[in-house]
Amino acid sequence: MKIFLNIIITIALVAVTFFGLGPVLLADGSKTERLLTLLVVLALYFLLVLALKWVKKRYR
C-alpha cells in the first residue's frame, strides 16, 4: 500500500510540475494571473508534500 501511495503522490507532483509551472513561466497573461497561478501551484506542492510525509509516517 505504501508503494502504491508513493507512486500516486509522485505522479501528482510530476503533473503539478508539468502543468503548473509551464503556465507560470511561459504564460503571456498579466502578472496578476501568473502570480495567482504560482500561488495555486505552491499550495498544491505544499499539500502533496504534506500527504507524502503523512504516508511515510503512517506506513513505516
C-alpha positions as CSV (number, residue, x, y, z in Angstrom):
1,M,0.0,0.0,0.0
2,K,2.9,2.4,0.8
3,I,4.5,1.9,-2.6
4,F,1.1,2.5,-4.3
5,L,0.5,5.7,-2.4
6,N,4.1,6.9,-3.1
7,I,3.7,6.3,-6.8
8,I,0.3,8.2,-6.8
9,I,1.9,11.2,-5.0
10,T,4.9,11.1,-7.3
11,I,2.7,11.2,-10.4
12,A,0.7,14.0,-8.9
13,L,4.0,16.0,-8.2
14,V,5.1,15.5,-11.8
15,A,1.7,16.5,-13.1
16,V,1.7,19.7,-11.0
17,T,5.2,20.5,-12.2
18,F,4.4,19.9,-15.8
19,F,1.0,21.6,-16.0
20,G,1.5,24.1,-13.2
21,L,5.0,25.6,-13.7
22,G,4.6,25.8,-17.5
23,P,1.8,28.5,-17.3
24,V,3.7,30.3,-14.6
25,L,6.9,30.6,-16.6
26,L,5.7,30.7,-20.2
27,A,2.3,32.4,-19.9
28,D,1.7,35.6,-21.8
29,G,-1.1,36.7,-19.4
30,S,-0.9,39.5,-16.9
31,K,1.4,39.5,-13.9
32,T,-1.6,39.1,-11.6
33,E,-2.7,36.0,-13.5
34,R,0.8,34.5,-13.4
35,L,1.1,35.3,-9.6
36,L,-2.3,33.7,-8.9
37,T,-1.2,30.6,-10.8
38,L,2.0,30.5,-8.9
39,L,0.2,30.6,-5.6
40,V,-2.1,27.8,-6.6
41,V,0.9,25.7,-7.7
42,L,2.8,26.3,-4.5
43,A,-0.3,25.4,-2.4
44,L,-0.6,22.1,-4.4
45,Y,3.1,21.4,-3.8
46,F,2.6,22.1,-0.1
47,L,-0.4,19.8,0.1
48,L,1.3,17.0,-1.8
49,V,4.4,17.2,0.4
50,L,2.2,17.0,3.5
51,A,0.5,14.0,2.0
52,L,3.8,12.3,1.3
53,K,5.0,13.0,4.9
54,W,1.7,11.5,6.2
55,V,2.1,8.4,4.1
56,K,5.7,7.9,5.2
57,K,4.8,8.4,8.9
58,R,1.7,6.2,8.8
59,Y,3.2,3.3,6.8
60,R,6.7,2.8,8.3
